[in-house]
Amino acid sequence: MRSLLALYKWLADRPSYMLLTACDERLEAQKPARFRYAWIGLMGLAVLAGLALIGVWSVVWRICNDWDRLSRPAAVTAVVMLVWPMRRALVSIGPSLRFRDRANQMAVAAAAAALVGVGFMSLVDRYPYATDYPMPGFIGWIRPQLSIFRVLLLMPVWGAWSMLISVQFLRPNEVTDPITRRFARGCGPLAAAACMAPPLIGTIVYFHYMVPPGQIVITGGTVFTAIVSGPILCRIGGGITRRALLAGNMITQIFFLMLCTIWL
């Protein structure tokens, strides 16, 4: 128990984790220089978040012991995702769209949460491993056998990459806080391009079995959403802000999920 608590404290102190989940007050107390390479941790954290969602889905599925119904594991996994680690990103969508009224902001967050819940419940439990390309046994574990798990693993990674690519199209200005400014300057075009490889290759490899043009639509649509959502939200807000980047993260994940529910 102590080791788990120590691990959580270590994780909670990582710049990438704070960028994704911390309140504004806690971020303001940090030294901006710590966030220079937060983009690296952000991609790693996204993979861990995807694995955690897979674990939650698997545990609930086994506890329910009803392999023909996905509603309960889907609902629990959606709640876990939206409470952690995407809670702050979820509530950032409304303010980023310039909804000033609290009720309207909550309505936007509720609509986004509903899309995630419906998307999870609409996923199909296919086992595409029979048509998968052969892979050496020592790396075969990187390819989940269940299509649902492949979606859960890729969602956070695409969302994290959207934050990296968004800062390539705008420069920090007077509305950009020091933390976000340091994050944006630390992640250059080469870093953003390199970090595109994991979700792009993963999507192509994981969904190779789809009937055309499903794979192309999911990949191209998600890349397009990741590229345009963050910059548009930043322009609406007058510049690069952490809130806009987080909102773009959430929107990218939702759009990826919706495309998967249509084409899987």
Secondary structure by P-SEA (a helix, b strand, c coil): caaaaaaaaaaaacaaaaaccccaaaaaaccccccccaaaaaaaaaaaaaaaaaaaaaaaaaaacccccaaaaaaaaaaaaaacccaaaaaacccccccccaaaaaaaaaaaaaaaaaaaaaccccccccccccccccccccccccaaaaaaaaaaaaaaaaaaaaaccccccccccaaaaaaaaaccaaaaaaaaaaaaaaaaaaccccccaaaaaaaaaaaaaaacaaaaaaaaaccccaaaaaaaaaaaaaaaaaaaaacc
